[in-house]
Amino acid sequence: YEALVYEMYAEPGAAEPGKQIDRLTEDIATAQSNGQQVPPGVHAHLGYVQLLAGNAMAARAEFETEKRLYPESTVFMNRLLARTGVP
């Protein structure tokens, strides 16, 4: 996850949203299949790139998952939802 975020900011365009969605979704699936939980921010970031890709409903689902798994992120996720206008 950290390498993906670094790539996104260090080399804009190299980590386009579709690539990030695929990698993050794969990381989440791998963690779940191993009975693990992804660290804070993974679902939030996946929601962000879903939003960049034009998938507002998928973005909302990821933001809601982030809130459910990490209640301390609720205020931030709610602000993000309000600012982005995600339905």
N, C-alpha and C positions, 0 to 999 in steps of 0.2 A: 504493500500500500504506500509506504513512504517513498519508495523509488518511483512509483507512478506519479505521485504528487510532485516530486522533484522534477521529473521529466516534463510534466505539464507546464511548470513555470520556467524551467531552464531552457527548454526548447519548444516554444509555442508552435503548435501545429504538429509536432511529432507524436503527441499523445492526444489525438483527436477524440471527441466524445465516444464514438462507436467502439474504438479500441479500449478506452477506459471502462466503458460499460461491460464489455466482454471480460476484461481482466478482473474487475471488481466482482462481477457476478460469479465468476469461476472461484475466486478467493473465498467468497461467502459460502458457496456450495461445498468447497473443500473443508472449510472449518466446520460446517454443519455435519458433514458426513463423518467427521472425526469427533463429534460431540463437543465442539468448542464454539465459543462465541467470538465474533470479530471484535477488534478494539473499537473504542469510541471514535466516531468520525467517519467510519467506513460507509455506513448507510447514508450519512449526511452527504458525503462526497459523491456517492453513487446517485443520490437524488439531484445534486447539483448538475452532474453531467447529463442526467436524464433530461433535466430542464434545458440545458444547452442544446440537446438533440431534438427538442420540441416535444418531449414526452411528459406533459404536465401531470397526468394522472400517475404515471410511474414515479415521478419525482415526489409527489405527495405521499405515495405509499412508502417510499424510502425514508422520507422525513418523519413520518409517523412511526416507522419501525425504530428509527434512531431514538425518538422520544420514549417509546415503550422500553427499549433495552437500557437506555441511559436517561432516566428521568431528569437528571441535572441539566440535560440539554434542552429541556422543554421550552424555556424562555427564548433561547436562541432560535430554535426551530420554528416557534410560533412567529417570531419577528421575520424570519426568512420567508415563511409562507405568506405573511401579510405583505411584505415588500415585493415579492415576485408575482403576486396575484394568482398563485396556484389555486385552482378551485378545490 
